[in-house]
Amino acid sequence: MRKIIFVIGLLFAGAASAQDTPRAAFGTWGVDLSAMDKSVKPGDDFFQYVNGAWLKTATIPPDRTSTGSFQDLRLLSEKRLREIIADLDARPTDSLTPEEKKLRDLYDAFEDRAQIDSRGLAPVQHDLAYLQGLKTKDDVARAMGSTLLMTECIFNASINIEDKHPNSYAINLDQSGLGLPDREYYLRDDKDLAATREAYRQYLGTMLGLAGLPDAQARADRVYALEIEIAKAHWPIADTRDRNKIYNPMSMAQLRTYAPQFPWDAFFAELGVSPKKGRAERIVVVREMSAFPKLAQLFDATPVEVWRDYLTVHYLHSFAAFLPQAFDDADFAFYGKVLSGTQTQLDRPTRGVHLLDGMLGEALGKLYVAKYFPPEAKAKAVALVENIRRAYEADIKTLDWMTEGTKAIAVDKLQHIALHIGYPDKWRDYSAYDVRRDDLIGDIQRGSQFEWNRELKRIDGPVDRSEWTMTPPTINASYYPPMNEITFPAAIMQPPFFDPHADDAVNYGGIGAVIGHEMSHGFDDQGSRFNAFGMLENWWTDADRKNFDARTAALAAQYDQYEPLPGLHVNGKLTLGENIGDLSGLTIALKAYHLSLGGAPAPMLDGFTGDQRFFLSFGQIWRSLYREAATRQLVLSNPHAPAQFRVDGVTRNMDDWYTAFDVKPGNKYYLAPEQRVHLW
């Protein structure tokens, strides 16, 4: 334990200990004290206490859905990526590597609005004619499976690690087919959603009209009515989180029998998926089991001419950014303004770097880390993650609600968590992706096909555990159960999350809590169903699982009470995994901070104790303000709770927070000790 404390102390040597050390990015020791509203009692609303003054003056940019800590880092990442592309544009062509030329050509093709507008619908006329010429249900299924068309399908096919065979890939099939974010947008009785539905119906008509189809609104109304029926067949989004319920392997023959009205052979043939794996029949994993027969029956009952228009309008949505201005504007008018509340479209150069990040993300990321994330930064980040892991292990061994056998397995799983920090050790090879400066639509389609073929090529081979699921410039972090791995892209390892010049407590309350959060996903309500090697299996005793489920059910019930908009409550079941991650992560990060002190008292800084600074930092990293439409979309279709409740919902369950801020009965967020949820 002394060694652990020593390493942590070295890593977080703070700015306050040496006068010649550069100042922290926020304030003098890492927290923006001017953002606080000290007229609010911490126990009444800790989020407002930490961020209240900032919230009173914060302005959401007209081209964004939110502002705050995460958005500030996204803006910084975008600025850096634009500078990287500007550097490429300024260099002679013969000095560029093949990857750099692909980046420049794709970006320049996207930025050439004059060329896009002058060509009109000519680049997509063949695709539109093909879709409007579909004659049979087999034709429709083939179009739904086309990786070139990138349109919509009622079943989404993806290649993923098989949950119970983590060394193998499998085809996963999900419910799909909606143009709105979730079934609730179609079915929920809500005046705001009713207005959104009407705007969507009009949008469908506008897009079909722009494509030159006669009777566009009547066609759109039939498409809209079809999507309502698709929504009725869908599972509620919270139910799709249950990893046992959504693991339903079956052979292709069984799938044909289970949902016989859909032309599976035509669909898979278009995708290039063979019916055999070696000599055996290929197994597919069906997720929302009971939805599949309903969707297949709906497919068969819907006339081909309705499917033509359905596929056409979703094709136009997929390609709107690459089509003449009228399509781009109409698409933004609904998906940007109505659905998310954004007032103006992002500028084209920023959208251009987003496109590159999506299509050539690791080629772009390679340039990003070379400039902004040196090897020593990666080494420091790895050391930080290992410190949190050690604190987590020490905590597991002291749990009073988990049996010794389960503790031992939990520690083993923790030790096996793989780390993806900063950037991949092996970069993706884009040599097979053909990018042409004068063929934007073709570039997008070839990029889609390149990615699918890359995955399809390895479907029957061993799992590539070096692969990344995010690009280095991404402001995010993740845990992936089938790999038992956490990923921290380079771009998130910056203030306010991590600042080498900030006070130790601030870094533990910031990036320490985020690291703890991602590790905790290995032990949340669903991640805990996977073993150390990524296999879906039960490694808990019945008593341990029952104890854990009782605690997490209480946490879900707490979040059900939060109301970010009048009449719209947080879904405690949907957000449970993330809420477990937040509570567990912050708990572990605080333990790690206490260990780092080595038994010595934390210094007082500007009148704040170490624990107070720790919690202030946590509140600061979630500083954010969202548009109402974006908040509604978040609550209805996202597994994360709104930022305010990620702060208030967690801190009220931690005994140390009560002590740090003298929270008493009568404060709004006070919970009696027996009502507080303690997991780790």
Phi, psi and omega per residue, in radians:
M1 nan -0.610 3.109
R2 -1.074 -0.671 3.140
K3 -1.134 -0.719 3.111
I4 -1.049 -0.835 -3.124
I5 -1.056 -0.706 -3.102
F6 -1.119 -0.766 -3.114
V7 -1.135 -0.771 -3.140
I8 -1.090 -0.735 -3.141
G9 -1.074 -0.697 3.117
L10 -1.146 -0.700 -3.054
L11 -1.146 -0.670 -3.046
F12 -1.819 0.585 3.094
A13 -0.991 1.994 -2.935
G14 -1.572 2.941 -3.074
A15 -1.220 -0.455 -3.023
A16 -1.233 -0.246 -3.020
S17 -1.562 -0.177 -3.104
A18 -2.532 2.234 -3.046
Q19 -1.185 -0.474 -3.086
D20 -1.571 0.066 3.104
T21 -1.383 2.428 3.104
P22 -0.989 2.611 -3.104
R23 -1.272 2.734 3.071
A24 -1.156 2.773 -3.129
A25 -1.185 -0.518 -3.134
F26 -2.085 2.169 3.133
G27 1.054 -2.641 3.136
T28 -1.711 -0.319 -3.123
W29 -2.395 0.226 2.951
G30 2.103 -0.145 3.109
V31 -2.112 2.394 3.121
D32 -1.429 1.615 -3.085
L33 -1.185 -0.419 3.131
S34 -1.214 -0.278 3.134
A35 -1.412 -0.210 -3.038
M36 -1.351 2.687 2.990
D37 -2.100 1.634 -3.046
K38 -1.327 -0.052 3.028
S39 -1.323 -0.292 3.093
V40 -1.581 2.299 3.079
K41 -1.285 2.355 -3.135
P42 -0.924 -0.648 -3.116
G43 -1.328 -0.245 3.114
D44 -1.527 -0.570 3.080
D45 -3.006 1.625 -3.049
F46 -1.153 -0.596 3.106
F47 -1.048 -0.762 3.115
Q48 -1.223 -0.648 3.116
Y49 -1.039 -0.752 -3.113
V50 -1.347 -0.648 -2.945
N51 -2.106 0.084 -2.969
G52 -1.018 -0.779 3.141
A53 -1.134 -0.690 3.092
W54 -1.120 -0.730 -3.118
L55 -1.088 -0.551 -3.116
K56 -1.197 -0.440 -3.081
T57 -2.023 -0.120 -3.078
A58 -1.131 2.441 3.116
T59 -2.204 2.226 3.095
I60 -1.398 2.163 3.095
P61 -0.973 2.539 -3.065
P62 -1.074 -0.357 -3.129
D63 -1.753 0.261 -3.118
R64 -2.242 2.759 3.083
T65 -1.587 -0.217 -3.081
S66 -2.761 2.993 2.969
T67 -2.457 2.772 -3.127
G68 2.519 -2.881 -3.020
S69 -1.066 -0.843 3.131
F70 -1.120 -0.746 -3.105
Q71 -1.155 -0.619 3.097
D72 -1.055 -0.721 3.123
L73 -1.240 -0.574 3.066
R74 -1.117 -0.728 3.111
L75 -1.075 -0.716 3.123
L76 -1.137 -0.762 3.131
S77 -1.083 -0.750 3.116
E78 -1.078 -0.750 3.127
K79 -1.049 -0.788 -3.139
R80 -1.115 -0.709 -3.140
L81 -1.175 -0.675 3.084
R82 -1.101 -0.661 3.109
E83 -1.152 -0.666 3.102
I84 -1.079 -0.776 -3.141
I85 -1.198 -0.646 3.083
A86 -1.069 -0.665 3.087
D87 -1.107 -0.714 3.111
L88 -1.136 -0.710 3.136
D89 -1.119 -0.520 -3.091
A90 -1.424 -0.237 -3.069
R91 -1.574 2.624 3.055
P92 -1.075 2.518 -3.096
T93 -0.996 -0.690 -3.071
D94 -1.259 -0.107 3.089
S95 -1.641 -0.094 -3.084
L96 -1.540 2.500 2.974
T97 -1.261 2.843 3.096
P98 -0.952 -0.688 3.116
E99 -1.160 -0.741 3.136
E100 -1.102 -0.650 3.104
K101 -1.169 -0.685 3.073
K102 -1.046 -0.784 3.120
L103 -1.027 -0.832 -3.091
R104 -1.173 -0.728 -3.104
D105 -1.158 -0.737 3.130
L106 -1.153 -0.751 3.119
Y107 -1.087 -0.827 -3.106
D108 -1.137 -0.637 3.095
A109 -1.112 -0.711 3.128
F110 -1.197 -0.632 -3.099
E111 -1.356 -0.245 -3.075
D112 -1.433 1.290 -3.107
R113 -1.096 -0.623 -3.139
A114 -1.066 -0.747 3.126
Q115 -1.167 -0.732 3.138
I116 -1.048 -0.822 -3.095
D117 -1.188 -0.663 -3.093
S118 -1.164 -0.487 -3.117
R119 -1.471 -0.269 3.121
G120 1.005 -2.364 -3.127
L121 -1.618 0.095 -3.090
A122 -0.954 -0.753 -3.110
P123 -1.141 -0.334 -3.106
V124 -2.029 0.083 -3.066
Q125 -1.069 -0.652 3.125
H126 -1.107 -0.741 -3.141
D127 -1.153 -0.746 -3.131
L128 -1.127 -0.716 3.112
A129 -1.127 -0.683 3.112
Y130 -1.071 -0.825 -3.111
L131 -1.129 -0.702 -3.135
Q132 -1.320 -0.175 3.131
G133 -1.745 0.094 3.122
L134 -1.066 2.358 -3.046
K135 -2.025 -0.529 -3.044
T136 -2.181 2.925 3.094
K137 -1.154 -0.570 3.050
D138 -1.097 -0.696 3.087
D139 -1.034 -0.765 -3.128
V140 -1.097 -0.779 -3.130
A141 -1.097 -0.675 3.097
R142 -1.122 -0.743 3.115
A143 -1.100 -0.663 3.111
M144 -1.137 -0.492 -3.117
G145 -1.599 0.015 -3.054
S146 -1.308 2.125 3.078
T147 -1.359 -0.298 3.078
L148 -1.365 -0.715 -3.083
L149 -1.288 -0.523 3.082
M150 0.946 0.587 3.126
T151 -1.555 -2.810 -3.050
E152 -1.782 2.701 3.063
C153 -2.456 2.622 3.118
I154 -1.278 -0.263 3.050
F155 -2.185 2.219 3.104
N156 -1.690 2.177 3.115
A157 -1.812 2.306 3.095
S158 -2.480 2.777 3.119
I159 -1.881 2.013 -3.076
N160 -2.361 2.925 3.024
I161 -1.165 2.365 3.137
E162 -1.333 2.282 -2.985
D163 -1.011 -0.640 -3.100
K164 -1.783 0.090 3.071
H165 -2.450 1.284 -2.959
P166 -1.196 -0.006 3.038
N167 -1.759 0.142 -3.102
S168 -2.308 2.674 3.020
Y169 -1.688 2.749 3.075
A170 -2.598 2.777 3.005
I171 -1.380 2.146 3.031
N172 -1.772 2.408 3.108
L173 -2.093 2.180 -3.128
D174 -2.067 2.715 2.926
Q175 -1.090 2.514 -3.125
S176 -2.766 -2.908 2.990
G177 1.872 0.049 -3.077
L178 -1.781 2.484 3.060
G179 -1.540 -0.358 3.047
L180 -1.654 2.827 -2.953
P181 -1.068 -0.529 -3.037
D182 -2.810 2.842 3.138
R183 -0.983 -0.548 -3.114
E184 -1.043 -0.539 3.127
Y185 -1.122 -0.467 3.124
Y186 -1.586 -0.561 -2.888
L187 -1.939 -0.339 -3.059
R188 -1.309 2.361 3.106
D189 -1.444 1.684 -3.040
D190 -2.684 2.253 -3.052
K191 -1.114 -0.639 3.125
D192 -1.188 -0.692 3.103
L193 -1.239 -0.554 3.075
A194 -1.086 -0.699 3.094
A195 -1.157 -0.660 3.102
T196 -1.144 -0.716 3.123
R197 -1.080 -0.745 3.134
E198 -1.134 -0.708 3.105
A199 -1.116 -0.653 3.123
Y200 -1.169 -0.730 3.104
R201 -1.031 -0.761 3.110
Q202 -1.160 -0.664 3.119
Y203 -1.055 -0.774 3.120
L204 -1.008 -0.733 3.107
G205 -1.148 -0.706 3.128
T206 -1.063 -0.798 -3.096
M207 -1.152 -0.742 3.110
L208 -1.160 -0.610 3.089
G209 -1.153 -0.735 3.109
L210 -1.081 -0.507 3.118
A211 -1.389 -0.061 3.069
G212 1.517 0.261 3.141
L213 -1.430 2.325 3.125
P214 -1.228 2.748 3.129
D215 0.906 0.784 -2.985
A216 -1.034 -0.769 -3.074
Q217 -1.222 -0.628 3.083
A218 -1.113 -0.711 3.078
R219 -1.104 -0.763 -3.126
A220 -1.071 -0.675 -3.136
D221 -1.113 -0.614 3.096
R222 -1.210 -0.657 3.080
V223 -1.121 -0.766 -3.138
Y224 -1.092 -0.758 3.116
A225 -1.081 -0.652 3.093
L226 -1.101 -0.753 -3.116
E227 -1.167 -0.536 3.047
I228 -1.077 -0.750 3.131
E229 -1.171 -0.643 3.066
I230 -1.074 -0.767 -3.133
A231 -1.063 -0.661 3.137
K232 -1.097 -0.539 -3.131
A233 -1.399 -0.366 -3.061
H234 -1.228 2.595 2.949
W235 -1.247 2.589 2.931
P236 -1.020 2.496 -3.000
I237 -1.049 -0.584 -3.141
A238 -1.097 -0.584 -3.120
D239 -1.232 -0.406 -3.102
T240 -1.313 -0.071 3.117
R241 -1.430 -0.335 -3.039
D242 -1.296 1.879 -3.012
R243 -1.173 -0.468 3.090
N244 -1.303 -0.699 -3.120
K245 -1.215 -0.517 -3.081
I246 -1.704 0.192 3.025
Y247 -1.843 1.712 -3.095
N248 -2.332 1.413 -3.127
P249 -1.280 2.472 3.065
M250 -2.715 2.732 3.089
S251 -1.292 2.877 3.098
M252 -1.099 -0.602 3.095
A253 -1.117 -0.716 3.106
Q254 -1.156 -0.644 3.107
L255 -1.118 -0.723 3.120
R256 -1.077 -0.629 3.124
T257 -1.327 -0.636 -3.069
Y258 -1.251 -0.679 3.132
A259 -2.308 1.227 -2.922
P260 -1.259 -0.290 -3.051
Q261 -1.404 -0.078 3.102
F262 -1.807 2.356 -3.103
P263 -1.332 1.351 -3.052
W264 -1.071 -0.644 -3.105
D265 -1.105 -0.750 3.128
A266 -1.155 -0.700 -3.134
F267 -1.098 -0.883 -3.103
F268 -1.218 -0.581 3.103
A269 -1.093 -0.707 3.108
E270 -1.134 -0.634 3.105
L271 -1.287 -0.266 -3.111
G272 1.436 0.312 -3.128
V273 -1.594 2.065 -3.125
S274 -1.322 2.604 -3.134
P275 -1.298 -0.152 -3.111
K276 -2.061 2.559 2.954
K277 -2.040 1.706 -2.951
G278 1.205 -2.203 3.104
R279 -1.643 -0.193 -3.098
A280 -1.599 2.775 3.075
E281 -1.295 2.449 -3.102
R282 -1.176 2.443 3.079
I283 -1.723 2.373 3.005
V284 -2.033 2.687 3.133
V285 -1.910 1.995 3.123
V286 -1.577 2.293 -3.067
R287 -1.607 -1.326 -3.071
E288 -1.439 1.421 -2.890
M289 -0.898 -0.953 -3.019
S290 -1.251 -0.276 3.129
A291 -1.320 -0.463 -2.982
F292 -1.148 -0.825 3.091
P293 -1.058 -0.659 -3.139
K294 -1.141 -0.760 3.138
L295 -1.177 -0.661 3.114
A296 -1.146 -0.715 3.099
Q297 -1.113 -0.704 3.106
L298 -1.128 -0.698 3.107
F299 -1.002 -0.830 -3.084
D300 -1.193 -0.580 -3.076
A301 -1.407 -0.236 -3.079
T302 -1.600 2.254 -3.133
P303 -1.064 2.608 -3.130
V304 -1.020 -0.660 -3.101
E305 -1.104 -0.516 3.070
V306 -1.269 -0.707 3.094
W307 -1.103 -0.606 3.088
R308 -0.994 -0.856 -3.099
D309 -1.227 -0.647 3.074
Y310 -1.015 -0.867 -3.129
L311 -1.165 -0.635 -3.135
T312 -1.138 -0.810 -3.084
V313 -1.204 -0.598 3.102
H314 -1.306 -0.544 3.001
Y315 -1.069 -0.809 -3.135
L316 -1.095 -0.637 3.079
H317 -1.122 -0.774 -3.123
S318 -1.074 -0.595 -3.046
F319 -1.846 0.133 -3.026
A320 -0.966 -0.700 -3.092
A321 -1.182 -0.267 -3.072
F322 -1.920 0.102 -3.131
L323 -1.854 3.037 3.119
P324 -0.909 2.757 -2.992
Q325 -0.895 -0.665 -3.079
A326 -1.047 -0.668 3.117
F327 -1.213 -0.762 3.137
D328 -1.072 -0.757 -3.127
D329 -1.150 -0.761 -3.126
A330 -1.135 -0.681 3.137
D331 -1.150 -0.747 3.113
F332 -1.186 -0.628 -3.114
A333 -0.988 -0.604 3.084
F334 -1.608 -1.035 -3.008
Y335 -1.216 -0.493 3.103
G336 -1.558 -1.038 -3.039
K337 -1.275 -0.955 -3.041
V338 -1.280 -0.902 -2.989
L339 -1.317 -0.601 -3.079
S340 -2.006 -0.208 3.111
G341 1.440 0.097 -3.141
T342 -1.218 2.431 -3.046
Q343 -1.521 -0.690 -3.123
T344 -2.298 2.696 3.123
Q345 -1.216 2.511 3.003
L346 -0.975 2.537 3.106
D347 -1.080 2.650 -3.035
R348 -1.052 -0.735 3.120
P349 -1.045 -0.671 3.108
T350 -1.186 -0.718 3.075
R351 -1.105 -0.550 3.122
G352 -1.123 -0.745 3.127
V353 -1.264 -0.513 3.017
H354 -1.096 -0.719 3.114
L355 -1.075 -0.794 3.126
L356 -1.085 -0.693 3.131
D357 -1.103 -0.567 3.139
G358 -1.409 -0.618 -3.036
M359 -1.676 -0.603 -3.091
L360 -2.322 0.774 -2.928
G361 -1.032 -0.688 -3.099
E362 -1.406 -0.473 3.024
A363 -1.156 -0.734 3.083
L364 -1.222 -0.711 -3.135
G365 -1.096 -0.590 3.107
K366 -1.044 -0.735 3.114
L367 -1.226 -0.619 -3.135
Y368 -1.108 -0.868 -3.060
V369 -1.249 -0.516 3.104
A370 -1.089 -0.512 -3.082
K371 -1.705 -0.563 -2.944
Y372 -2.144 -0.067 -3.084
F373 -2.504 1.414 -3.085
P374 -1.205 2.867 -3.104
P375 -0.973 -0.596 -3.130
E376 -1.179 -0.515 3.073
A377 -1.188 -0.679 3.099
K378 -1.132 -0.743 3.135
A379 -1.070 -0.716 3.130
K380 -1.134 -0.697 3.135
A381 -1.157 -0.720 3.113
V382 -1.072 -0.752 3.120
A383 -1.081 -0.677 3.123
L384 -1.096 -0.794 3.132
V385 -1.085 -0.707 -3.134
E386 -1.127 -0.590 3.100
N387 -1.127 -0.739 3.110
I388 -1.155 -0.656 3.106
R389 -1.058 -0.748 -3.134
R390 -1.122 -0.722 3.110
A391 -1.120 -0.661 3.122
Y392 -1.111 -0.763 3.138
E393 -1.074 -0.773 3.128
A394 -1.069 -0.645 -3.125
D395 -1.200 -0.805 -3.117
I396 -0.960 -0.705 -3.075
K397 -1.177 -0.263 -3.120
T398 -1.799 0.002 -3.071
L399 -1.069 2.401 3.130
D400 -1.723 -0.085 -3.103
W401 -1.888 -0.058 -3.117
M402 -1.994 2.390 -3.126
T403 -1.247 2.780 -3.033
E404 -1.083 -0.673 -3.139
G405 -1.124 -0.734 3.124
T406 -1.200 -0.644 3.076
K407 -1.016 -0.764 -3.103
A408 -1.090 -0.705 3.126
I409 -1.213 -0.665 3.117
A410 -1.087 -0.755 3.108
V411 -1.095 -0.717 3.124
D412 -1.090 -0.728 3.112
K413 -1.116 -0.755 3.123
L414 -1.014 -0.762 -3.125
Q415 -1.174 -0.431 -3.124
H416 -1.571 -0.060 3.118
I417 -1.062 2.119 3.139
A418 -1.440 2.615 -3.076
L419 -1.950 2.185 2.948
H420 -1.999 1.782 -3.005
I421 -2.083 2.200 3.022
G422 1.417 -1.152 -3.048
Y423 -2.833 2.800 -3.096
P424 -1.196 2.676 2.998
D425 -1.357 -0.442 3.112
K426 -2.194 2.086 -3.081
W427 -1.463 2.617 3.133
R428 -1.183 2.528 3.132
D429 -1.685 2.041 -3.106
Y430 -1.804 0.247 -3.049
S431 -1.071 -0.475 -3.129
A432 -1.449 -0.067 -3.138
Y433 -1.626 1.981 -3.106
D434 -1.565 1.996 3.125
V435 -1.969 2.279 -3.137
R436 -2.181 2.297 -3.083
R437 -1.069 -0.515 -3.042
D438 -1.821 0.336 -3.082
D439 -2.507 1.241 -3.060
L440 -1.097 -0.843 -3.141
I441 -1.036 -0.772 3.099
G442 -1.095 -0.647 3.109
D443 -1.060 -0.765 -3.116
I444 -1.158 -0.755 -3.115
Q445 -1.199 -0.718 3.112
R446 -1.174 -0.561 3.072
G447 -1.151 -0.723 3.094
S448 -1.111 -0.758 -3.132
Q449 -1.213 -0.643 3.095
F450 -1.027 -0.810 -3.097
E451 -1.155 -0.740 3.126
W452 -1.138 -0.763 -3.137
N453 -1.121 -0.613 3.103
R454 -1.063 -0.749 3.129
E455 -1.281 -0.705 -3.094
L456 -1.132 -0.619 -3.093
K457 -1.046 -0.522 -3.043
R458 -1.832 0.134 -2.969
I459 -1.017 -0.571 -3.115
D460 -1.769 0.186 3.139
G461 -1.806 -3.050 3.136
P462 -1.264 2.743 -3.134
V463 -1.248 2.343 3.086
D464 -1.549 1.786 -3.077
R465 -1.483 0.006 3.064
S466 -1.587 -0.137 -3.047
E467 -1.224 2.505 3.090
W468 -1.799 2.589 3.091
T469 -1.789 -0.079 3.095
M470 -2.386 2.743 3.133
T471 -1.648 2.710 -3.071
P472 -0.980 -0.592 -3.138
P473 -1.392 0.101 -3.080
T474 -1.350 2.364 3.075
I475 -1.633 1.487 -3.083
N476 -2.981 3.120 3.026
A477 -2.713 2.817 -3.071
S478 -2.723 2.827 2.945
Y479 -2.196 2.374 -3.107
Y480 -2.121 1.881 -3.030
P481 -1.012 -0.783 -3.100
P482 -1.125 -0.324 3.066
M483 -1.779 -0.220 -2.991
N484 0.819 1.013 -3.061
E485 -2.401 2.630 2.982
I486 -2.000 2.561 -3.122
T487 -2.200 2.216 3.074
F488 -2.197 1.721 3.120
P489 -1.105 2.754 -3.077
A490 -0.990 -0.659 -2.948
A491 -1.201 -0.330 -3.131
I492 -1.516 -0.206 -3.086
M493 -1.477 1.029 -3.089
Q494 -2.509 2.876 3.063
P495 -1.075 2.506 0.131
P496 -1.523 0.005 -3.096
F497 -1.281 -0.834 3.106
F498 -2.425 2.203 -3.131
D499 -2.427 1.938 -3.106
P500 -1.101 -0.243 -3.127
H501 -1.769 0.063 -3.134
A502 -1.594 2.904 3.056
D503 -1.084 2.560 -3.129
D504 -0.942 -0.804 -3.093
A505 -1.025 -0.620 -3.124
V506 -1.164 -0.761 3.134
N507 -1.188 -0.630 3.084
Y508 -1.179 -0.676 3.112
G509 -1.299 -0.289 3.125
G510 -1.701 -1.666 -3.073
I511 -1.151 -0.507 3.095
G512 -1.067 -0.729 3.120
A513 -1.179 -0.624 3.124
V514 -1.199 -0.739 3.088
I515 -1.085 -0.819 3.103
G516 -1.048 -0.655 3.106
H517 -1.033 -0.879 -3.087
E518 -1.158 -0.716 3.069
M519 -1.068 -0.645 -3.093
S520 -1.175 -0.382 3.084
H521 -1.097 -0.403 3.047
G522 -1.194 -0.210 -3.087
F523 -2.280 0.340 3.096
D524 -1.455 -2.958 -3.018
D525 -1.107 -0.436 3.122
Q526 -1.917 -0.742 3.106
G527 -1.027 -0.510 -3.132
S528 -1.251 -0.112 3.109
R529 -1.523 -0.061 3.116
F530 -1.869 2.508 -3.132
N531 -1.501 -3.001 -3.056
A532 -1.113 -0.352 -3.080
F533 -1.884 0.228 3.054
G534 1.507 0.235 -3.134
M535 -1.626 2.355 3.074
L536 -1.278 1.831 3.118
E537 -2.760 2.725 -3.137
N538 -1.544 1.958 3.116
W539 -1.926 0.174 3.104
W540 -1.707 2.631 2.932
T541 -1.295 2.771 3.129
D542 -1.033 -0.677 -3.116
A543 -1.168 -0.735 3.124
D544 -1.098 -0.800 -3.130
R545 -1.114 -0.724 3.131
K546 -1.094 -0.735 3.123
N547 -1.110 -0.820 -3.134
F548 -1.102 -0.793 -3.113
D549 -1.098 -0.608 3.117
A550 -1.140 -0.720 3.126
R551 -1.167 -0.772 -3.103
T552 -1.253 -0.530 3.058
A553 -1.107 -0.668 3.096
A554 -1.142 -0.653 3.112
L555 -1.161 -0.750 3.105
A556 -1.055 -0.703 3.138
A557 -1.116 -0.628 3.078
Q558 -1.063 -0.822 -3.062
Y559 -1.234 -0.463 3.065
D560 -1.028 -0.421 -3.076
Q561 -1.443 -0.261 -3.059
Y562 -1.386 2.421 -2.992
E563 -2.256 1.508 -3.096
P564 -1.174 -0.504 3.037
L565 -2.306 2.615 -3.111
P566 -0.925 2.133 3.121
G567 1.428 -0.068 -3.119
L568 -2.016 1.916 -3.079
H569 -1.738 2.655 2.984
V570 -1.099 2.477 3.097
N571 -1.608 1.790 -3.065
G572 -1.086 -0.564 3.131
K573 -1.263 -0.752 3.141
L574 -1.132 -0.709 -3.040
T575 -1.624 0.096 -2.988
L576 -1.027 -0.794 -3.097
G577 -1.046 -0.741 3.134
E578 -1.239 -0.620 3.117
N579 -1.198 -0.658 3.025
I580 -1.071 -0.771 3.126
G581 -1.048 -0.742 3.136
D582 -1.120 -0.855 -3.094
L583 -1.159 -0.794 -3.131
S584 -1.170 -0.750 -3.103
G585 -1.093 -0.744 -3.137
L586 -1.220 -0.646 3.108
T587 -1.079 -0.807 -3.132
I588 -1.184 -0.701 3.136
A589 -1.087 -0.661 3.113
L590 -1.167 -0.708 3.090
K591 -1.079 -0.712 3.127
A592 -1.117 -0.681 3.100
Y593 -1.101 -0.788 3.130
H594 -1.079 -0.700 3.087
L595 -1.080 -0.644 -3.088
S596 -1.130 -0.385 -3.119
L597 -1.316 -0.276 3.077
G598 1.054 0.521 3.130
G599 1.553 -0.170 3.126
A600 -1.487 2.646 3.093
P601 -1.228 2.547 3.071
A602 -1.246 2.517 3.105
P603 -1.211 2.699 2.993
M604 -1.527 2.338 3.089
L605 -2.253 2.092 -3.123
D606 0.911 0.588 3.091
G607 1.468 0.070 -3.134
F608 -1.864 2.366 3.076
T609 -1.307 2.977 3.101
G610 -1.047 -0.796 -3.139
D611 -1.128 -0.666 3.103
Q612 -1.089 -0.739 3.131
R613 -1.142 -0.642 3.095
F614 -1.032 -0.882 -3.113
F615 -1.226 -0.615 3.075
L616 -1.058 -0.709 3.127
S617 -1.105 -0.744 3.113
F618 -1.061 -0.770 3.100
G619 -1.096 -0.600 -3.087
Q620 -1.247 -0.655 -3.099
I621 -1.177 -0.385 3.110
W622 -1.690 0.184 3.097
R623 -1.000 2.085 -3.108
S624 -2.884 2.727 3.082
L625 -2.416 2.192 -3.070
Y626 -1.986 2.636 2.974
R627 -1.211 2.676 -3.076
E628 -1.049 -0.767 -3.126
A629 -1.114 -0.667 3.121
A630 -1.191 -0.657 3.079
T631 -1.086 -0.753 3.133
R632 -1.084 -0.769 3.124
Q633 -1.097 -0.704 3.105
L634 -1.057 -0.850 -3.065
V635 -1.155 -0.666 -3.052
L636 -1.440 -0.408 -2.972
S637 -2.395 0.157 -3.059
N638 -2.163 2.437 -3.136
P639 -1.343 0.042 3.097
H640 -1.793 2.425 3.037
A641 -1.322 2.742 3.038
P642 -1.001 2.652 -2.978
A643 -0.950 -0.723 -3.106
Q644 -0.965 -0.714 -3.066
F645 -1.477 -0.273 2.997
R646 -1.246 -0.411 3.082
V647 -1.585 -1.017 -3.073
D648 -1.149 -0.624 -3.104
G649 -1.226 -0.453 -3.134
V650 -1.518 -0.922 -3.022
T651 -1.029 -0.614 -3.093
R652 -1.168 -0.220 3.102
N653 -1.714 0.057 -3.079
M654 -1.929 2.080 -3.105
D655 -1.002 -0.667 -3.093
D656 -1.120 -0.514 3.098
W657 -1.159 -0.716 3.118
Y658 -1.061 -0.760 -3.139
T659 -1.176 -0.751 -3.065
A660 -1.091 -0.655 -3.034
F661 -2.042 0.247 3.058
D662 0.925 0.837 3.134
V663 -1.355 2.287 -3.011
K664 -2.177 2.838 2.997
P665 -0.934 2.437 -3.068
G666 1.837 -0.469 3.017
N667 -1.215 2.531 -3.015
K668 -0.980 -0.741 -3.059
Y669 -1.725 0.253 3.090
Y670 -1.180 2.346 2.982
L671 -2.136 2.375 3.050
A672 -1.082 2.594 -3.076
P673 -0.870 -0.690 -3.089
E674 -1.283 -0.238 3.127
Q675 -1.633 -0.189 -3.118
R676 -1.324 2.399 -3.134
V677 -1.588 2.091 3.090
H678 -2.033 2.126 3.140
L679 -1.852 -0.856 -3.096
W680 -2.197 nan nan
